[in-house]
């Protein structure tokens, strides 16, 4: 691989000052960018450990995208995840230590639709030579799958479930991003679109590193086969469900629901409190005899618990982000299969 650097000329203290100014970080707590993990074990690209051939640093805003890119990149690249495990990307702010990887990164794979503007702004601010790839734009998804329908969603209270501004880095701008600009950015939850992400990554990497084209294409072929298998698993399981309404905390499952013929019903969207709409969700659960309501680890679950108590619906877990160090969620494929098991249980599939 060519060893062209994506690092701008060092500027010493000026760069450190720029990082603080652009990212607005709290220096009291620093956590290093999290390496992406492989499907069933950490991928060589993500680990970057002994015996690997790490030549280029790539960054991704969120773990599932980092994992997909890492599978395509193989041992030729080192992939880092900017968002720390267990945190919500909505309105997040990078800390200086987390932004350091962007200074070295050749590319940033971001999602768009308001999910990770913090990563896009930081990359463009600290490293003008790092190519920023916004997936929803590059894949032509700007106008697809609304994140929510206002009449069937509600934000229970100010910032409910999204953590405080101190916890999530969200102020007014963060809350605006959290509304997803009215669109659902969680495109990777559709395995078919995950394949398109992989294809895009392979093309970008081959343009940057022509010597590795064959490696990227072989890795892409293998990954596409695995994704096709995952898609078939979802189709088979979800085709037999008694329930078709997916009650979730925030409207992040629109692409998954559309792919497999489900209806997403979200508790929270935007930043407006509307207990009346929460009541309508309760009425819908009762009327349709919906068995489960899903909480998400990145959000406060108190309103999901409230709905559960009011309806008797079981509380189950869906995780759209994954977690590099959490069993069952420590890769894209592990996360998707753990979520499928939860969907099967809650929607009464194959019973």
Secondary structure, DSSP 8 states (H G I E B T S, - for coil): -----------THHHHHHHHHHH---TT-----EE---SSS--HHHH--TT----EEEEESSHHHHHHHHHHHGGGEEEEESS-TT---TT----HHHHHHHHHEEEEEE--TTSSHHHHHHHHHH-TTSEEEEHHHHTT-TTSSBS--GGG--B-STTTTT--HHHH--SHHHHHHHTGGGB---GGGSHHHHHHHHHHHHHHHHHH-GGGHHHHHHHHHHHHHHHHHHHHHHHHHHTTBS--EEEEEES--HHHHHHTT-EEEEEE-TT-B-HHHHHHHHHHHHHHT--EEEE-TTS--HHHHHHHHHH--EEEE--SS--TTSTTSSSHHHHHHHHHHHHHHHTTBT-
